[in-house]
Amino acid sequence: MADSTIQIGILGCAEIARKVSRAILISQTATLYAVGSRSIEKAQKFAADNGFPATAKVYGSYEEVLDDPNVDAVYVPLPTSLHIKWAVLAAQKKKHLLLEKPVALNVEEMDVILAACEANGVQFMDGTMWMHHPRTAQMREFLSDAKQFGEFKSVNTCFTFTADQNFLENDIRVKPDLDGLGALGWYCVRGILWATDYELPKSVIALRNPVYNKAGVIISCGASLFWEDGKVGTFHCSFLTNLTMDLTAVGTKGTLHLHDFIIPFEEKKASYISAVECGFKELALGWVPKPSEHTVTTDIPQEVLMVREFCKLVGSIKNEGATPEKKWPTLSRKTTLVLDAVKASIEKGFEAVEIAS
C-alpha cells in the first residue's frame, strides 16, 4: 500500500487544512508527506497538531515543498489572491493540484492556472467537498428522472453564517488583498450549476443592496440566474445571518429539498427530501402524498472521498500514463464564470450581464 499511495504536500497552515489533513490520514490512498509555511515553527506546530507521521518533511517555505522530488501532489489552502502564483508554480514543478475554493479571483486568473496544469500534464481539482458525498450522486438520479422530477424549472441556494466581530475584522475572507471575493457565493453558484447539470445560464442579475465591509469586501449578496429555456436560479450568501445551507430544486412533477448541502448535519449520514406530484387533501387540510425523506449513510466522510477521488486520478496519471481528467477544471471554470458575472452586474448597477463560455 505504501508504494501506491500519493505523497501530498500542503502549502500553508490554514484552518481548512486541518480538516483536509485528517482526510488524507483517513484516506489510505495518500500520505501526509510534507507541509510548508512561511515560518518553520508554524509548520512544525501544524504537523505535530495534525497527526503528520514522524517521517513527514517540515519546511519553512512553500518553495521547498514544491522542490521536493518526492511530493506527487499539493493541497493549496492559501488565500485566493495567492492562488495564481502558487498554483502555477506547483503545476510547473509537475505537482498535481488540489486547490481550495474560490480557485481564483476571476476567470482570467483561472485560465492561467488551468493552462499551466494542462501544459504540465497535472491533475486539477477544487476543494468543493460536498460534490463527492454519495448523497450528491443519489440526488442527481432523482433530478434526472423525468417521471419523478419532470422538467427542470428553478433552483434556489442559500449559504449564510453569523460571523463574529473577530471574523468580520480579521478573517482573510474580509481582506481585499487576500480573499477579495468575500461572500460572493462559490458554494451557492456551484450548487445551482450542479442542479442544472452544469448548463451555464445565459445571463445574471445581481440583487440590489449588497452589504460591504469598511474595506469594500462583499459580506452579503445575492443574484438571479436566467437560462434561455426559461429556467431560473437564485442565491443568497451572507456572513451576517444564521447558519443556513439550503438547496431547493423544482421541476414540473417533483421538488428536491435539503438543508445541509455543503456540510451534512452529521458526518456519517445525510438526508434529503423529495416531493413528487403533491397536491392538497380535501379542503386543503394537508398534503398528499407527503414529501418523503431519504437518508444516505457512509462510513467515509465527504472530504475523504474527495481525497480518494483526487488520488485515484493522480495515480492513474503517475502509474498508468493516463491524461488528467477534464471534468474538475471544467466545473471550476464554469463556477468562476458565473461569479465573474455576478460581480460585474453589481459593478454595473445591477444590470443583466450575459455569460460567454
C-alpha positions as CSV (number, residue, x, y, z in Angstrom):
1,M,0.0,0.0,0.0
2,A,2.8,2.4,0.9
3,D,4.3,2.3,-2.6
4,S,0.9,3.1,-4.2
5,T,-0.1,6.0,-2.0
6,I,0.1,9.5,-3.3
7,Q,2.5,11.7,-1.4
8,I,0.9,15.0,-0.7
9,G,2.5,18.3,0.4
10,I,0.4,21.1,2.0
11,L,1.2,24.7,1.3
12,G,0.2,26.8,4.3
13,C,-1.4,26.1,7.7
14,A,-4.9,27.5,7.2
15,E,-7.8,26.2,9.4
16,I,-9.3,24.3,6.5
17,A,-6.0,22.4,6.0
18,R,-6.6,20.7,9.4
19,K,-9.8,19.1,8.0
20,V,-8.1,18.1,4.8
21,S,-5.0,16.7,6.7
22,R,-7.4,14.5,8.7
23,A,-9.0,13.4,5.4
24,I,-5.6,12.5,3.9
25,L,-4.8,10.4,7.0
26,I,-8.0,8.5,6.8
27,S,-8.0,8.1,3.1
28,Q,-5.4,5.2,2.9
29,T,-4.6,6.4,-0.6
30,A,-2.5,9.4,0.3
31,T,0.4,10.2,2.7
32,L,0.9,13.4,4.6
33,Y,4.4,13.7,3.2
34,A,5.2,17.4,3.7
35,V,4.0,20.8,5.0
36,G,5.4,24.2,4.3
37,S,4.7,27.5,5.9
38,R,6.4,30.9,5.8
39,S,7.7,30.0,9.3
40,I,9.3,26.7,10.1
41,E,7.9,27.0,13.7
42,K,4.4,27.3,12.4
43,A,4.9,24.3,10.0
44,Q,6.3,22.2,12.9
45,K,3.4,23.0,15.1
46,F,0.9,22.3,12.4
47,A,2.5,18.9,11.7
48,A,2.6,18.0,15.4
49,D,-1.0,19.1,16.0
50,N,-2.5,17.3,13.0
51,G,-1.1,13.8,13.1
52,F,1.6,14.0,10.5
53,P,3.9,10.9,10.5
54,A,7.3,11.3,12.1
55,T,8.8,10.9,8.7
56,A,7.0,13.9,7.2
57,K,9.0,16.8,5.9
58,V,8.5,20.1,7.5
59,Y,9.6,23.2,5.6
60,G,9.9,26.9,6.3
61,S,8.7,27.9,2.8
62,Y,6.3,26.9,0.1
63,E,9.1,26.6,-2.4
64,E,10.8,23.8,-0.5
65,V,7.6,21.7,-0.7
66,L,7.4,22.2,-4.5
67,D,11.1,21.5,-4.9
68,D,10.9,18.2,-3.1
69,P,11.0,15.5,-5.8
70,N,9.0,13.0,-3.7
71,V,5.9,15.2,-3.5
72,D,3.4,13.9,-6.0
73,A,0.7,16.5,-5.4
74,V,0.0,19.6,-3.3
75,Y,-3.0,20.8,-1.5
76,V,-3.2,24.6,-1.5
77,P,-5.4,26.3,1.1
78,L,-3.8,29.7,0.7
79,P,-5.8,32.9,0.3
80,T,-7.4,33.3,-3.2
81,S,-5.2,36.2,-4.2
82,L,-2.1,33.9,-3.9
83,H,-3.5,31.0,-5.9
84,I,-2.3,32.2,-9.3
85,K,1.3,32.4,-8.1
86,W,1.5,29.2,-6.2
87,A,-0.9,27.0,-8.3
88,V,1.0,27.9,-11.5
89,L,4.4,27.2,-9.8
90,A,3.1,23.9,-8.5
91,A,2.0,22.9,-12.0
92,Q,5.3,24.0,-13.4
93,K,7.0,21.7,-10.8
94,K,4.8,18.9,-12.1
95,K,2.8,18.7,-8.8
96,H,-0.8,17.7,-9.1
97,L,-3.1,20.3,-7.7
98,L,-5.9,20.2,-5.1
99,L,-6.8,23.9,-4.8
100,E,-9.1,25.5,-2.3
101,K,-12.1,27.5,-3.4
102,P,-12.7,30.1,-4.7
103,V,-9.9,28.9,-7.1
104,A,-9.1,32.3,-8.5
105,L,-10.2,36.0,-8.3
106,N,-11.6,35.8,-11.8
107,V,-11.7,33.6,-14.9
108,E,-8.6,35.3,-16.4
109,E,-6.5,34.1,-13.5
110,M,-8.3,30.7,-13.6
111,D,-7.3,30.3,-17.2
112,V,-3.7,30.9,-16.4
113,I,-3.8,28.2,-13.7
114,L,-5.6,25.7,-16.0
115,A,-3.2,26.4,-18.8
116,A,-0.2,25.7,-16.6
117,C,-1.9,22.4,-15.4
118,E,-2.6,21.3,-19.0
119,A,0.9,22.2,-20.2
120,N,2.5,20.2,-17.5
121,G,0.1,17.2,-17.5
122,V,-1.1,17.6,-13.9
123,Q,-4.5,16.9,-12.4
124,F,-6.5,19.9,-11.2
125,M,-9.4,19.6,-8.7
126,D,-11.0,22.2,-6.5
127,G,-11.8,21.6,-2.8
128,T,-15.6,21.5,-3.0
129,M,-16.1,18.6,-0.7
130,W,-19.9,18.0,-1.0
131,M,-19.6,17.1,-4.6
132,H,-18.1,13.8,-3.5
133,H,-20.7,12.7,-1.0
134,P,-22.8,9.7,-2.1
135,R,-25.9,11.7,-1.3
136,T,-25.0,14.1,-4.1
137,A,-25.0,11.2,-6.7
138,Q,-28.3,9.9,-5.4
139,M,-29.9,13.3,-5.6
140,R,-28.7,13.6,-9.2
141,E,-30.5,10.4,-10.1
142,F,-33.7,12.0,-8.8
143,L,-33.2,15.2,-10.7
144,S,-32.5,13.2,-13.9
145,D,-35.7,11.1,-13.5
146,A,-38.2,12.7,-15.8
147,K,-41.0,10.5,-14.5
148,Q,-40.5,11.8,-10.9
149,F,-39.0,15.2,-11.3
150,G,-40.3,16.3,-14.7
151,E,-38.8,19.3,-16.5
152,F,-36.4,21.4,-14.5
153,K,-37.8,24.9,-13.8
154,S,-36.0,26.6,-10.9
155,V,-33.3,26.3,-8.2
156,N,-32.5,28.3,-5.1
157,T,-29.5,28.1,-2.9
158,C,-28.6,29.8,0.4
159,F,-25.4,29.8,2.4
160,T,-25.1,32.1,5.4
161,F,-23.5,32.1,8.8
162,T,-23.3,34.7,11.6
163,A,-19.6,35.7,11.7
164,D,-18.3,37.2,15.0
165,Q,-16.6,40.5,15.2
166,N,-13.2,39.0,15.1
167,F,-14.0,37.3,11.8
168,L,-15.6,40.4,10.3
169,E,-12.4,42.4,11.2
170,N,-9.6,39.9,10.8
171,D,-10.5,36.9,8.7
172,I,-8.8,36.6,5.3
173,R,-12.3,36.4,3.7
174,V,-12.9,40.1,4.6
175,K,-9.5,41.4,3.4
176,P,-9.4,42.8,-0.1
177,D,-5.8,41.8,-0.7
178,L,-6.3,38.2,0.4
179,D,-9.8,36.8,-0.4
180,G,-11.3,39.8,-2.0
181,L,-14.4,37.9,-3.2
182,G,-15.8,37.8,0.3
183,A,-19.3,36.3,0.4
184,L,-19.7,36.4,-3.3
185,G,-21.0,32.8,-3.4
186,W,-18.8,29.9,-4.7
187,Y,-20.9,27.2,-2.9
188,C,-24.2,28.6,-3.9
189,V,-23.2,29.0,-7.6
190,R,-21.8,25.5,-7.7
191,G,-25.0,24.2,-6.1
192,I,-27.0,25.9,-8.8
193,L,-24.8,24.6,-11.6
194,W,-24.8,21.1,-10.2
195,A,-28.6,21.1,-10.1
196,T,-28.9,22.3,-13.7
197,D,-26.3,19.6,-14.8
198,Y,-23.7,22.4,-15.3
199,E,-25.5,24.2,-18.0
200,L,-24.3,27.8,-17.9
201,P,-27.0,30.4,-17.6
202,K,-27.4,33.0,-20.4
203,S,-27.4,36.0,-18.0
204,V,-27.0,37.0,-14.4
205,I,-28.6,40.0,-12.5
206,A,-27.2,40.7,-9.0
207,L,-29.7,41.6,-6.4
208,R,-29.7,45.1,-5.1
209,N,-28.2,46.4,-1.9
210,P,-25.2,44.0,-1.3
211,V,-23.5,44.7,2.0
212,Y,-19.9,45.7,2.1
213,N,-17.4,46.0,5.0
214,K,-15.3,49.1,5.6
215,A,-12.6,47.7,3.3
216,G,-15.0,47.3,0.4
217,V,-15.4,43.5,0.5
218,I,-18.9,42.0,0.0
219,I,-20.2,40.3,3.1
220,S,-23.8,39.7,1.9
221,C,-25.2,39.5,-1.6
222,G,-27.4,37.5,-4.0
223,A,-28.2,37.1,-7.6
224,S,-30.7,35.7,-10.1
225,L,-29.6,33.5,-13.0
226,F,-31.5,33.0,-16.2
227,W,-31.4,30.3,-18.9
228,E,-32.6,30.6,-22.5
229,D,-35.2,27.8,-21.9
230,G,-36.8,29.7,-19.0
231,K,-35.0,28.1,-16.1
232,V,-34.3,30.4,-13.2
233,G,-31.8,30.2,-10.3
234,T,-31.4,32.4,-7.3
235,F,-28.9,32.5,-4.4
236,H,-28.2,34.4,-1.2
237,C,-24.9,34.4,0.7
238,S,-24.0,36.3,3.8
239,F,-21.7,36.5,6.8
240,L,-24.4,38.2,8.8
241,T,-27.3,35.7,9.3
242,N,-27.8,32.4,11.0
243,L,-26.0,29.3,9.6
244,T,-28.1,28.0,6.7
245,M,-27.1,25.7,3.8
246,D,-30.3,25.2,1.8
247,L,-30.8,24.0,-1.8
248,T,-34.2,23.6,-3.4
249,A,-34.7,22.4,-7.0
250,V,-38.2,22.5,-8.5
251,G,-39.4,20.6,-11.6
252,T,-42.9,20.2,-13.2
253,K,-43.5,17.0,-11.2
254,G,-41.1,16.9,-8.3
255,T,-39.1,19.0,-5.8
256,L,-35.8,18.4,-4.1
257,H,-35.1,20.0,-0.7
258,L,-32.0,19.8,1.5
259,H,-30.8,21.9,4.4
260,D,-27.2,21.0,4.8
261,F,-25.9,20.7,1.2
262,I,-22.4,21.9,2.0
263,I,-21.6,20.2,5.3
264,P,-24.1,17.5,6.4
265,F,-25.6,17.8,9.8
266,E,-23.9,14.5,10.7
267,E,-20.6,13.1,9.3
268,K,-21.8,9.6,8.5
269,K,-25.3,10.2,7.2
270,A,-27.1,12.8,5.2
271,S,-30.7,13.3,4.2
272,Y,-32.7,15.0,1.5
273,I,-36.5,15.4,0.9
274,S,-38.2,14.6,-2.3
275,A,-41.8,15.6,-3.2
276,V,-43.4,14.0,-6.3
277,E,-46.8,15.2,-7.8
278,C,-48.0,16.6,-4.5
279,G,-51.4,18.1,-4.1
280,F,-53.8,19.1,-1.3
281,K,-56.2,17.0,0.7
282,E,-59.8,17.9,0.8
283,L,-60.3,21.4,2.0
284,A,-56.6,21.9,1.7
285,L,-56.1,20.4,5.1
286,G,-52.8,18.8,4.3
287,W,-50.6,17.4,1.5
288,V,-51.0,14.2,-0.4
289,P,-48.7,12.4,-1.0
290,K,-46.5,13.8,1.8
291,P,-42.9,14.5,0.8
292,S,-40.5,11.7,1.7
293,E,-37.2,11.8,3.4
294,H,-34.2,9.8,2.2
295,T,-31.1,9.1,4.3
296,V,-27.8,8.2,2.7
297,T,-25.2,6.6,5.1
298,T,-21.5,6.5,4.5
299,D,-18.6,5.4,6.7
300,I,-16.3,7.7,4.7
301,P,-16.7,11.4,5.1
302,Q,-17.1,13.5,2.0
303,E,-13.7,15.2,2.3
304,V,-12.1,11.7,2.5
305,L,-14.0,10.7,-0.7
306,M,-12.6,13.9,-2.3
307,V,-9.1,12.9,-1.4
308,R,-9.6,9.4,-2.7
309,E,-11.0,10.6,-6.0
310,F,-8.1,13.0,-6.4
311,C,-5.6,10.3,-5.6
312,K,-7.2,7.9,-8.0
313,L,-6.8,10.4,-10.8
314,V,-3.3,11.2,-9.8
315,G,-2.4,7.6,-9.5
316,S,-3.7,6.8,-13.0
317,I,-1.5,9.6,-14.4
318,K,1.5,8.6,-12.4
319,N,1.3,4.8,-12.8
320,E,-0.6,4.2,-16.0
321,G,0.2,7.2,-18.1
322,A,-3.4,8.4,-18.2
323,T,-4.2,12.0,-19.1
324,P,-5.7,14.4,-16.5
325,E,-9.5,14.3,-16.0
326,K,-11.0,17.4,-17.5
327,K,-14.3,17.3,-15.5
328,W,-13.0,19.1,-12.5
329,P,-11.2,22.0,-14.2
330,T,-14.3,22.5,-16.4
331,L,-16.7,22.7,-13.4
332,S,-14.3,25.1,-11.6
333,R,-14.1,27.4,-14.6
334,K,-17.9,27.4,-15.1
335,T,-18.4,28.4,-11.4
336,T,-15.8,31.2,-11.8
337,L,-17.5,32.5,-14.9
338,V,-20.8,32.9,-13.1
339,L,-19.1,34.5,-10.1
340,D,-17.5,37.0,-12.5
341,A,-20.9,37.8,-14.0
342,V,-22.4,38.4,-10.6
343,K,-19.5,40.7,-9.7
344,A,-19.8,42.5,-13.0
345,S,-23.6,43.0,-12.5
346,I,-23.0,44.6,-9.1
347,E,-20.4,46.9,-10.6
348,K,-22.7,47.9,-13.5
349,G,-25.5,49.0,-11.2
350,F,-27.3,45.6,-11.2
351,E,-27.7,45.3,-14.9
352,A,-28.0,42.0,-16.6
353,V,-24.7,40.5,-17.6
354,E,-24.5,37.9,-20.3
355,I,-22.2,34.9,-19.8
356,A,-20.0,33.8,-22.7
357,S,-18.2,30.5,-22.2
